[in-house]
Amino acid sequence: MSILGTFNGRSIIALPSDTVPNVLGPSSIQFDPIEKVEQNTSIFSGQVQTYDLMNSLWSGTISLPIMRRYDADAWHAFILACRGPVNSFMLGDPTAALPKGAAIGSPIVHNGSQTGY
């Protein structure tokens, strides 16, 4: 498997469909937000307190199509290379492959004399 770099001390493993020729990619990807919020209702006054624990994250489900042994072996190697929660991988939203609109304007970075990146 190919290591793209590191993130927070973890290796970033490349998806097999991005690095191995002719390997099928996911057939569907679903993202779900998880908000860490708690709520407490007083038994005396009925007043509600809400606590935002400031720890939001995304959960995802990937479905793979029926595939040949070559493809399955590449995906098995990828899953083993992730080593559970030890390593990371990058996964984008395939429905967001194109921008939503025209990228126009003149971005300003840091101060008025800089533009672009």
Backbone hydrogen bonds in HBPLUS format (Angstrom, degrees):
<---DONOR---> <-ACCEPTOR-->    atom                        ^
c    i                          cat <-CA-CA->   ^        H-A-AA   ^      H-
h    n   atom  resd res      DA  || num        DHA   H-A  angle D-A-AA Bond
n    s   type  num  typ     dist DA aas  dist angle  dist       angle   num
A0014-ALA N   A0002-SER O   2.87 MM  12  5.46 165.2  1.89 167.9 168.7     1
A0004-LEU N   A0012-ILE O   2.75 MM   8  5.40 156.6  1.80 163.7 168.1     2
A0012-ILE N   A0005-GLY O   2.85 MM   7  5.38 157.1  1.90 143.2 141.0     3
A0007-PHE N   A0010-ARG O   2.77 MM   3  5.18 149.2  1.86 144.6 155.2     4
A0010-ARG N   A0007-PHE O   2.93 MM   3  5.18 163.1  1.96 114.5 119.7     5
A0088-SER N   A0011-SER O   2.83 MM  77  6.05 176.2  1.83 167.8 169.0     6
A0013-ILE N   A0088-SER O   2.75 MM  75  6.11 165.3  1.77 159.1 155.8     7
A0018-ASP N   A0015-LEU O   3.01 MM   3  5.37 152.4  2.09 110.2 118.8     8
A0020-VAL N   A0016-PRO O   2.86 MM   4  5.28 163.4  1.88 144.7 149.0     9
A0027-SER N   A0063-SER O   2.74 MM  36  5.62 145.4  1.86 142.8 153.8    10
A0028-SER N   A0063-SER O   3.38 MM  35  5.19 157.2  2.43 133.2 132.6    11
A0063-SER N   A0028-SER O   2.90 MM  35  5.19 170.0  1.91 153.1 154.0    12
A0030-GLN N   A0061-THR O   2.93 MM  31  5.21 157.6  1.98 149.5 156.4    13
A0061-THR N   A0030-GLN O   2.88 MM  31  5.21 151.2  1.97 146.7 155.7    14
A0032-ASP N   A0059-SER O   2.75 MM  27  5.14 160.7  1.79 156.6 158.1    15
A0059-SER N   A0032-ASP O   2.78 MM  27  5.14 166.6  1.80 153.9 158.7    16
A0034-ILE N   A0057-LEU O   2.76 MM  23  5.31 158.1  1.80 169.0 163.6    17
A0057-LEU N   A0034-ILE O   3.01 MM  23  5.31 156.5  2.07 149.2 156.1    18
A0053-LEU N   A0036-LYS O   3.01 MM  17  5.53 150.9  2.09 153.1 160.9    19
A0038-GLU N   A0051-TYR O   2.92 MM  13  5.10 162.2  1.95 147.2 152.9    20
A0051-TYR N   A0038-GLU O   2.73 MM  13  5.10 173.9  1.73 155.8 157.6    21
A0040-ASN N   A0049-GLN O   2.81 MM   9  5.23 162.7  1.84 156.8 162.5    22
A0049-GLN N   A0040-ASN O   2.79 MM   9  5.23 164.7  1.81 156.8 162.1    23
A0042-SER N   A0047-GLN O   2.93 MM   5  5.42 167.0  1.94 156.2 157.3    24
A0046-GLY N   A0042-SER O   2.93 MM   4  4.84 137.0  2.12 120.8 132.7    25
A0072-ALA N   A0068-ARG O   3.00 MM   4  6.29 167.4  2.01 155.9 159.8    26
A0073-ASP N   A0069-ARG O   2.83 MM   4  5.98 160.4  1.87 155.0 159.4    27
A0074-ALA N   A0070-TYR O   3.26 MM   4  6.50 153.1  2.34 140.3 146.8    28
A0075-TRP N   A0071-ASP O   3.02 MM   4  6.39 156.7  2.08 152.8 159.3    29
A0076-HIS N   A0072-ALA O   2.83 MM   4  6.05 156.9  1.88 152.5 159.4    30
A0077-ALA N   A0073-ASP O   2.97 MM   4  6.16 159.7  2.02 146.2 151.3    31
A0078-PHE N   A0074-ALA O   3.04 MM   4  6.27 150.2  2.13 140.8 149.1    32
A0079-ILE N   A0075-TRP O   2.98 MM   4  6.22 163.7  2.00 153.0 156.0    33
A0080-LEU N   A0076-HIS O   2.97 MM   4  6.21 160.9  2.01 152.1 157.4    34
A0081-ALA N   A0077-ALA O   2.88 MM   4  6.03 149.6  1.98 143.2 152.1    35
A0082-CYS N   A0078-PHE O   3.06 MM   4  6.37 136.8  2.25 145.3 156.2    36
A0083-ARG N   A0080-LEU O   3.13 MM   3  5.37 139.9  2.30 103.2 113.8    37
A0087-ASN N   A0082-CYS O   3.08 MM   5  4.89 154.6  2.15 162.0 155.0    38
A0086-VAL N   A0083-ARG O   3.17 MM   3  5.48 164.7  2.20 124.1 126.1    39
A0096-ALA N   A0093-ASP O   2.93 MM   3  5.43 162.0  1.96 118.1 124.1    40
A0109-VAL N   A0114-GLN O   3.43 MM   5  5.53 160.3  2.47 114.8 120.3    41
A0111-ASN N   A0109-VAL O   2.74 MM   2  5.71 143.5  1.87 108.7  97.1    42
A0114-GLN N   A0111-ASN O   3.33 MM   3  5.96 171.4  2.33 121.5 124.1    43
